[in-house]
Amino acid sequence: MFLTQLVINSVVTGSIYVLIAIGLTIVYRVLKFANFSHAELITFGAYMAYIVNVSLGMDLFYGALAAFLLTGALGIATDRLVFKKLRKNGSNVISMMIASIGIGLVLRQSIQEKWGPNQVWYDIETRTFEIFGGSITEMQVYIILISIALILILHFMFTRTKLGKAMRGVSDNPQLAMASGIDTEKILLWVWFIGGGLAGIGGVFRGADTRLVPLLGWEIILSAFAVVILGGIGSFYGAIIAAYILGFAENFGVSILSDLSISTGYRPAIAFMILIIVLIVRPSGIMGKKEAA
């Protein structure tokens, strides 16, 4: 019975990680820098859903839809206002990463100024189901099913649509993509929109499964980076596998820590222990490509 509950919790955790990590992966694969402001996109999406759900009294489904659209739009805005200008000025990846940290701080403080530092919750009523001795809420079922559906949609987009193929072309060779007639700036708009939208949905799921605080995104972003690196930087399918691996590792690890009377505050370290072990054996990650010498 306890094992069943651990498996359920692990799948839910992995389903949240996978959306956030895919958003990070899409941006990194095209722009080649670690976007730390992704943490605040997660938080922003969660609070946009809170406005729709609590302030406007609408179903959380509409809150999640609003979170996707508005957070995607915010992703585009950060690119047009900051990152595009840095690219034009020839800034390196370190400058881009530092700029993303600055953007994140501004967004985080703005969110805290608006909603305060205290915890808030969505207005949702959810049933609980029993499965082989474990329990899962209706919301957690939605989290798992919607995450799987989005993964399948993204797979179809990347492999079957012109947009997905253009995104892959721009990520593999931007100069060749431009020479082939692909509008790279237009593709970048889609990259930021999709990446930001996935972060927003991930934030809603995290908030629905736990609670909302201004540090919501920051609490999970390091684990998301661990997923991206473990899966292989820039690998869409690697991120999917790694998200569920870390979901299981964290939940089973917390159980072991509790049995050993060790503080569960060490939970974030579990992801990085797994990451270090895998990278020692396979430096490029689970599905990452080896860099040419």
URGIHU-V971685 format. One record per helix or strand. SS is the DSSP state (a for helix, b for strand). FROM is the first residue (numbers start at 1). TO is the last residue. If there is no record, write none. Layout:
ss=<SS,SS>
from=<FROM,FROM>
to=<TO,TO>
This chain:
ss=<a,a,a,a,b,b,b,a,a,a,a,b,a,a,a>
from=<2,38,60,93,120,128,134,138,162,174,184,212,216,236,264>
to=<31,55,88,115,120,131,137,160,172,179,209,212,231,259,281>
